[in-house]
């Protein structure tokens, strides 16, 4: 046995005091004297960080085109936290729905203004990409292909199995010729 080996488990260094930096744009850094309104509780029972003073900030950011992540950063929480608040509180869900609608309205107005020359360096391709990915429900290109049979009816599919052991030489020659023509047609399509 080697006595030189230290068998003590390694411990995490302990933090001294609360020197946690608040993200840029946090509403009040948790220093508000207003009571926290609990939308729900964490599994351990601690109240959430939600405060009614956040609502005007959400509305203001959304009116400038901000999305969920931008709003979450400004509030000092994660997008996951916003989603949890939306799931646990119908009023907050409604507020976030209105915020999403307000953000989309800002983007659409900005794009409309830019189309008519309000922004000389407007990149329409980047704008379209942004809109299609950010507001898919209203901006997604929808492509549908529909196949129908005769007179708009169903396509009739007939599958036949042929036992070639029972074919005579003339029938085998006809089958071989049909397969050669099918192969040639398929190669021309490519």
CNS distance restraints for C-alpha pairs under 8 A (distance, minus, plus):
assign (resid  22 and name CA) (resid  26 and name CA) 6.63 0.50 0.50
assign (resid  22 and name CA) (resid  29 and name CA) 6.35 0.50 0.50
assign (resid  22 and name CA) (resid  76 and name CA) 7.03 0.50 0.50
assign (resid  23 and name CA) (resid  73 and name CA) 6.87 0.50 0.50
assign (resid  23 and name CA) (resid  74 and name CA) 7.60 0.50 0.50
assign (resid  23 and name CA) (resid  76 and name CA) 6.01 0.50 0.50
assign (resid  24 and name CA) (resid  73 and name CA) 7.44 0.50 0.50
assign (resid  24 and name CA) (resid  74 and name CA) 6.83 0.50 0.50
assign (resid  25 and name CA) (resid  73 and name CA) 7.05 0.50 0.50
assign (resid  25 and name CA) (resid  74 and name CA) 4.54 0.50 0.50
assign (resid  25 and name CA) (resid  75 and name CA) 7.03 0.50 0.50
assign (resid  25 and name CA) (resid  76 and name CA) 7.45 0.50 0.50
assign (resid  26 and name CA) (resid  73 and name CA) 7.11 0.50 0.50
assign (resid  26 and name CA) (resid  74 and name CA) 4.92 0.50 0.50
assign (resid  26 and name CA) (resid  75 and name CA) 4.96 0.50 0.50
assign (resid  26 and name CA) (resid  76 and name CA) 4.89 0.50 0.50
assign (resid  27 and name CA) (resid  54 and name CA) 7.35 0.50 0.50
assign (resid  27 and name CA) (resid  74 and name CA) 6.69 0.50 0.50
assign (resid  27 and name CA) (resid  75 and name CA) 5.69 0.50 0.50
assign (resid  27 and name CA) (resid  76 and name CA) 7.35 0.50 0.50
assign (resid  28 and name CA) (resid  32 and name CA) 6.02 0.50 0.50
assign (resid  29 and name CA) (resid  76 and name CA) 7.92 0.50 0.50
assign (resid  34 and name CA) (resid  51 and name CA) 7.79 0.50 0.50
assign (resid  35 and name CA) (resid  51 and name CA) 7.41 0.50 0.50
assign (resid  36 and name CA) (resid  47 and name CA) 7.41 0.50 0.50
assign (resid  36 and name CA) (resid  48 and name CA) 7.40 0.50 0.50
assign (resid  36 and name CA) (resid  49 and name CA) 6.61 0.50 0.50
assign (resid  36 and name CA) (resid  50 and name CA) 6.23 0.50 0.50
assign (resid  36 and name CA) (resid  51 and name CA) 5.20 0.50 0.50
assign (resid  36 and name CA) (resid  52 and name CA) 7.86 0.50 0.50
assign (resid  37 and name CA) (resid  48 and name CA) 7.73 0.50 0.50
assign (resid  37 and name CA) (resid  50 and name CA) 6.09 0.50 0.50
assign (resid  37 and name CA) (resid  51 and name CA) 5.46 0.50 0.50
assign (resid  37 and name CA) (resid  52 and name CA) 6.80 0.50 0.50
assign (resid  38 and name CA) (resid  47 and name CA) 5.68 0.50 0.50
assign (resid  38 and name CA) (resid  48 and name CA) 5.79 0.50 0.50
assign (resid  38 and name CA) (resid  49 and name CA) 7.83 0.50 0.50
assign (resid  38 and name CA) (resid  50 and name CA) 6.64 0.50 0.50
assign (resid  38 and name CA) (resid  51 and name CA) 7.98 0.50 0.50
assign (resid  39 and name CA) (resid  48 and name CA) 6.83 0.50 0.50
assign (resid  39 and name CA) (resid  50 and name CA) 6.97 0.50 0.50
assign (resid  39 and name CA) (resid  85 and name CA) 6.48 0.50 0.50
assign (resid  39 and name CA) (resid  88 and name CA) 6.61 0.50 0.50
assign (resid  39 and name CA) (resid  89 and name CA) 6.06 0.50 0.50
assign (resid  40 and name CA) (resid  47 and name CA) 6.95 0.50 0.50
assign (resid  40 and name CA) (resid  48 and name CA) 6.59 0.50 0.50
assign (resid  40 and name CA) (resid  85 and name CA) 7.47 0.50 0.50
assign (resid  40 and name CA) (resid  88 and name CA) 6.42 0.50 0.50
assign (resid  40 and name CA) (resid  89 and name CA) 7.84 0.50 0.50
assign (resid  41 and name CA) (resid  45 and name CA) 5.24 0.50 0.50
assign (resid  41 and name CA) (resid  46 and name CA) 5.73 0.50 0.50
assign (resid  41 and name CA) (resid  47 and name CA) 5.05 0.50 0.50
assign (resid  41 and name CA) (resid  48 and name CA) 5.93 0.50 0.50
assign (resid  42 and name CA) (resid  46 and name CA) 5.46 0.50 0.50
assign (resid  42 and name CA) (resid  47 and name CA) 6.55 0.50 0.50
assign (resid  42 and name CA) (resid  48 and name CA) 6.74 0.50 0.50
assign (resid  50 and name CA) (resid  54 and name CA) 7.32 0.50 0.50
assign (resid  53 and name CA) (resid  57 and name CA) 7.48 0.50 0.50
assign (resid  54 and name CA) (resid  58 and name CA) 6.21 0.50 0.50
assign (resid  54 and name CA) (resid  75 and name CA) 7.07 0.50 0.50
assign (resid  55 and name CA) (resid  59 and name CA) 6.24 0.50 0.50
assign (resid  55 and name CA) (resid  95 and name CA) 7.77 0.50 0.50
assign (resid  56 and name CA) (resid  60 and name CA) 6.03 0.50 0.50
assign (resid  57 and name CA) (resid  61 and name CA) 6.10 0.50 0.50
assign (resid  58 and name CA) (resid  62 and name CA) 6.08 0.50 0.50
assign (resid  58 and name CA) (resid  71 and name CA) 6.26 0.50 0.50
assign (resid  58 and name CA) (resid  96 and name CA) 7.95 0.50 0.50
assign (resid  58 and name CA) (resid  99 and name CA) 6.91 0.50 0.50
assign (resid  59 and name CA) (resid  63 and name CA) 6.09 0.50 0.50
assign (resid  59 and name CA) (resid  99 and name CA) 5.96 0.50 0.50
assign (resid  59 and name CA) (resid 102 and name CA) 7.98 0.50 0.50
assign (resid  60 and name CA) (resid  64 and name CA) 6.61 0.50 0.50
assign (resid  61 and name CA) (resid  65 and name CA) 6.65 0.50 0.50
assign (resid  61 and name CA) (resid  66 and name CA) 5.30 0.50 0.50
assign (resid  61 and name CA) (resid  71 and name CA) 6.66 0.50 0.50
assign (resid  62 and name CA) (resid  66 and name CA) 4.76 0.50 0.50
assign (resid  62 and name CA) (resid  67 and name CA) 6.73 0.50 0.50
assign (resid  62 and name CA) (resid  71 and name CA) 7.81 0.50 0.50
assign (resid  62 and name CA) (resid  99 and name CA) 5.08 0.50 0.50
assign (resid  62 and name CA) (resid 100 and name CA) 6.72 0.50 0.50
assign (resid  62 and name CA) (resid 102 and name CA) 5.64 0.50 0.50
assign (resid  62 and name CA) (resid 103 and name CA) 4.64 0.50 0.50
assign (resid  63 and name CA) (resid  99 and name CA) 7.39 0.50 0.50
assign (resid  63 and name CA) (resid 102 and name CA) 5.39 0.50 0.50
assign (resid  63 and name CA) (resid 103 and name CA) 5.55 0.50 0.50
assign (resid  63 and name CA) (resid 105 and name CA) 7.98 0.50 0.50
assign (resid  63 and name CA) (resid 106 and name CA) 6.25 0.50 0.50
assign (resid  64 and name CA) (resid 103 and name CA) 6.45 0.50 0.50
assign (resid  64 and name CA) (resid 106 and name CA) 6.19 0.50 0.50
assign (resid  65 and name CA) (resid 102 and name CA) 7.17 0.50 0.50
assign (resid  65 and name CA) (resid 103 and name CA) 3.92 0.50 0.50
assign (resid  65 and name CA) (resid 104 and name CA) 6.57 0.50 0.50
assign (resid  65 and name CA) (resid 105 and name CA) 7.75 0.50 0.50
assign (resid  65 and name CA) (resid 106 and name CA) 5.25 0.50 0.50
assign (resid  65 and name CA) (resid 107 and name CA) 5.95 0.50 0.50
assign (resid  66 and name CA) (resid  70 and name CA) 5.79 0.50 0.50
assign (resid  66 and name CA) (resid  71 and name CA) 6.56 0.50 0.50
assign (resid  66 and name CA) (resid 103 and name CA) 5.89 0.50 0.50
assign (resid  67 and name CA) (resid  71 and name CA) 6.25 0.50 0.50
assign (resid  67 and name CA) (resid 100 and name CA) 6.93 0.50 0.50
assign (resid  67 and name CA) (resid 103 and name CA) 6.84 0.50 0.50
assign (resid  68 and name CA) (resid  72 and name CA) 5.98 0.50 0.50
assign (resid  68 and name CA) (resid  79 and name CA) 6.41 0.50 0.50
assign (resid  68 and name CA) (resid  82 and name CA) 7.83 0.50 0.50
assign (resid  68 and name CA) (resid 100 and name CA) 7.97 0.50 0.50
assign (resid  69 and name CA) (resid  73 and name CA) 6.16 0.50 0.50
assign (resid  69 and name CA) (resid  78 and name CA) 7.35 0.50 0.50
assign (resid  69 and name CA) (resid  79 and name CA) 5.64 0.50 0.50
assign (resid  70 and name CA) (resid  74 and name CA) 6.27 0.50 0.50
assign (resid  71 and name CA) (resid  75 and name CA) 6.24 0.50 0.50
assign (resid  72 and name CA) (resid  76 and name CA) 6.13 0.50 0.50
assign (resid  72 and name CA) (resid  77 and name CA) 5.13 0.50 0.50
assign (resid  72 and name CA) (resid  78 and name CA) 5.35 0.50 0.50
assign (resid  72 and name CA) (resid  79 and name CA) 5.54 0.50 0.50
assign (resid  72 and name CA) (resid  82 and name CA) 6.74 0.50 0.50
assign (resid  73 and name CA) (resid  77 and name CA) 5.95 0.50 0.50
assign (resid  73 and name CA) (resid  78 and name CA) 6.69 0.50 0.50
assign (resid  77 and name CA) (resid  81 and name CA) 6.20 0.50 0.50
assign (resid  77 and name CA) (resid  82 and name CA) 7.41 0.50 0.50
assign (resid  78 and name CA) (resid  82 and name CA) 6.60 0.50 0.50
assign (resid  79 and name CA) (resid  83 and name CA) 6.25 0.50 0.50
assign (resid  80 and name CA) (resid  84 and name CA) 6.19 0.50 0.50
assign (resid  81 and name CA) (resid  85 and name CA) 6.20 0.50 0.50
assign (resid  82 and name CA) (resid  86 and name CA) 6.17 0.50 0.50
assign (resid  83 and name CA) (resid  87 and name CA) 6.21 0.50 0.50
assign (resid  84 and name CA) (resid  88 and name CA) 6.19 0.50 0.50
assign (resid  85 and name CA) (resid  89 and name CA) 5.85 0.50 0.50
assign (resid  85 and name CA) (resid  92 and name CA) 6.62 0.50 0.50
assign (resid  85 and name CA) (resid  93 and name CA) 7.39 0.50 0.50
assign (resid  86 and name CA) (resid  90 and name CA) 6.60 0.50 0.50
assign (resid  86 and name CA) (resid  92 and name CA) 5.47 0.50 0.50
assign (resid  86 and name CA) (resid  93 and name CA) 4.24 0.50 0.50
assign (resid  86 and name CA) (resid  96 and name CA) 7.47 0.50 0.50
assign (resid  87 and name CA) (resid  93 and name CA) 6.94 0.50 0.50
assign (resid  89 and name CA) (resid  93 and name CA) 6.22 0.50 0.50
assign (resid  90 and name CA) (resid  94 and name CA) 6.22 0.50 0.50
assign (resid  91 and name CA) (resid  95 and name CA) 6.29 0.50 0.50
assign (resid  92 and name CA) (resid  96 and name CA) 6.18 0.50 0.50
assign (resid  93 and name CA) (resid  97 and name CA) 6.19 0.50 0.50
assign (resid  94 and name CA) (resid  98 and name CA) 6.22 0.50 0.50
assign (resid  95 and name CA) (resid  99 and name CA) 6.12 0.50 0.50
assign (resid  96 and name CA) (resid 100 and name CA) 6.12 0.50 0.50
assign (resid  97 and name CA) (resid 101 and name CA) 6.30 0.50 0.50
assign (resid  98 and name CA) (resid 102 and name CA) 6.01 0.50 0.50
assign (resid  99 and name CA) (resid 103 and name CA) 6.09 0.50 0.50
assign (resid 100 and name CA) (resid 104 and name CA) 6.24 0.50 0.50
assign (resid 101 and name CA) (resid 105 and name CA) 6.18 0.50 0.50
assign (resid 102 and name CA) (resid 106 and name CA) 6.31 0.50 0.50
assign (resid 103 and name CA) (resid 107 and name CA) 6.36 0.50 0.50
assign (resid 104 and name CA) (resid 108 and name CA) 6.09 0.50 0.50
assign (resid 104 and name CA) (resid 135 and name CA) 7.13 0.50 0.50
assign (resid 105 and name CA) (resid 109 and name CA) 6.07 0.50 0.50
assign (resid 106 and name CA) (resid 110 and name CA) 6.06 0.50 0.50
assign (resid 107 and name CA) (resid 111 and name CA) 6.11 0.50 0.50
assign (resid 107 and name CA) (resid 131 and name CA) 7.85 0.50 0.50
assign (resid 108 and name CA) (resid 112 and name CA) 6.09 0.50 0.50
assign (resid 109 and name CA) (resid 113 and name CA) 6.05 0.50 0.50
assign (resid 110 and name CA) (resid 114 and name CA) 6.05 0.50 0.50
assign (resid 111 and name CA) (resid 115 and name CA) 6.07 0.50 0.50
assign (resid 111 and name CA) (resid 127 and name CA) 7.18 0.50 0.50
assign (resid 112 and name CA) (resid 116 and name CA) 6.76 0.50 0.50
assign (resid 113 and name CA) (resid 117 and name CA) 6.66 0.50 0.50
assign (resid 113 and name CA) (resid 118 and name CA) 5.39 0.50 0.50
assign (resid 113 and name CA) (resid 119 and name CA) 7.60 0.50 0.50
assign (resid 114 and name CA) (resid 118 and name CA) 4.72 0.50 0.50
assign (resid 114 and name CA) (resid 119 and name CA) 5.03 0.50 0.50
assign (resid 114 and name CA) (resid 120 and name CA) 7.60 0.50 0.50
assign (resid 114 and name CA) (resid 122 and name CA) 6.24 0.50 0.50
assign (resid 115 and name CA) (resid 122 and name CA) 7.98 0.50 0.50
assign (resid 123 and name CA) (resid 127 and name CA) 6.26 0.50 0.50
assign (resid 124 and name CA) (resid 128 and name CA) 6.09 0.50 0.50
assign (resid 125 and name CA) (resid 129 and name CA) 6.16 0.50 0.50
assign (resid 126 and name CA) (resid 130 and name CA) 6.08 0.50 0.50
assign (resid 127 and name CA) (resid 131 and name CA) 6.20 0.50 0.50
assign (resid 128 and name CA) (resid 132 and name CA) 6.05 0.50 0.50
assign (resid 129 and name CA) (resid 133 and name CA) 6.20 0.50 0.50
assign (resid 130 and name CA) (resid 134 and name CA) 5.75 0.50 0.50
assign (resid 131 and name CA) (resid 135 and name CA) 5.41 0.50 0.50
assign (resid 131 and name CA) (resid 136 and name CA) 7.22 0.50 0.50
assign (resid 131 and name CA) (resid 139 and name CA) 6.23 0.50 0.50
assign (resid 132 and name CA) (resid 136 and name CA) 5.17 0.50 0.50
assign (resid 132 and name CA) (resid 138 and name CA) 7.98 0.50 0.50
assign (resid 132 and name CA) (resid 139 and name CA) 4.85 0.50 0.50
assign (resid 132 and name CA) (resid 140 and name CA) 5.26 0.50 0.50
assign (resid 132 and name CA) (resid 141 and name CA) 7.77 0.50 0.50
assign (resid 133 and name CA) (resid 139 and name CA) 7.95 0.50 0.50
assign (resid 133 and name CA) (resid 140 and name CA) 7.71 0.50 0.50
assign (resid 135 and name CA) (resid 139 and name CA) 5.88 0.50 0.50
assign (resid 135 and name CA) (resid 140 and name CA) 7.66 0.50 0.50
assign (resid 136 and name CA) (resid 140 and name CA) 4.78 0.50 0.50
assign (resid 147 and name CA) (resid 155 and name CA) 7.67 0.50 0.50
assign (resid 148 and name CA) (resid 152 and name CA) 5.18 0.50 0.50
assign (resid 148 and name CA) (resid 153 and name CA) 5.68 0.50 0.50
assign (resid 148 and name CA) (resid 154 and name CA) 5.52 0.50 0.50
assign (resid 148 and name CA) (resid 155 and name CA) 5.62 0.50 0.50
assign (resid 149 and name CA) (resid 153 and name CA) 4.88 0.50 0.50
assign (resid 149 and name CA) (resid 154 and name CA) 4.93 0.50 0.50
assign (resid 149 and name CA) (resid 155 and name CA) 4.15 0.50 0.50
assign (resid 149 and name CA) (resid 156 and name CA) 6.88 0.50 0.50
assign (resid 150 and name CA) (resid 154 and name CA) 7.47 0.50 0.50
assign (resid 150 and name CA) (resid 155 and name CA) 7.39 0.50 0.50
assign (resid 163 and name CA) (resid 167 and name CA) 7.48 0.50 0.50
assign (resid 164 and name CA) (resid 172 and name CA) 7.45 0.50 0.50
assign (resid 167 and name CA) (resid 171 and name CA) 5.72 0.50 0.50
assign (resid 167 and name CA) (resid 172 and name CA) 6.14 0.50 0.50
assign (resid 168 and name CA) (resid 172 and name CA) 6.28 0.50 0.50
assign (resid 169 and name CA) (resid 173 and name CA) 6.18 0.50 0.50
assign (resid 170 and name CA) (resid 174 and name CA) 6.38 0.50 0.50
assign (resid 171 and name CA) (resid 175 and name CA) 6.24 0.50 0.50
assign (resid 172 and name CA) (resid 176 and name CA) 6.07 0.50 0.50
assign (resid 173 and name CA) (resid 177 and name CA) 6.17 0.50 0.50
assign (resid 174 and name CA) (resid 178 and name CA) 6.23 0.50 0.50
assign (resid 175 and name CA) (resid 179 and name CA) 6.25 0.50 0.50
assign (resid 176 and name CA) (resid 180 and name CA) 6.27 0.50 0.50
assign (resid 177 and name CA) (resid 181 and name CA) 6.27 0.50 0.50
assign (resid 178 and name CA) (resid 182 and name CA) 6.14 0.50 0.50
assign (resid 179 and name CA) (resid 183 and name CA) 6.14 0.50 0.50
assign (resid 180 and name CA) (resid 184 and name CA) 6.23 0.50 0.50
assign (resid 181 and name CA) (resid 185 and name CA) 6.14 0.50 0.50
assign (resid 182 and name CA) (resid 186 and name CA) 6.17 0.50 0.50
assign (resid 183 and name CA) (resid 187 and name CA) 6.28 0.50 0.50
assign (resid 184 and name CA) (resid 188 and name CA) 6.32 0.50 0.50
assign (resid 185 and name CA) (resid 189 and name CA) 6.45 0.50 0.50
assign (resid 186 and name CA) (resid 190 and name CA) 6.79 0.50 0.50
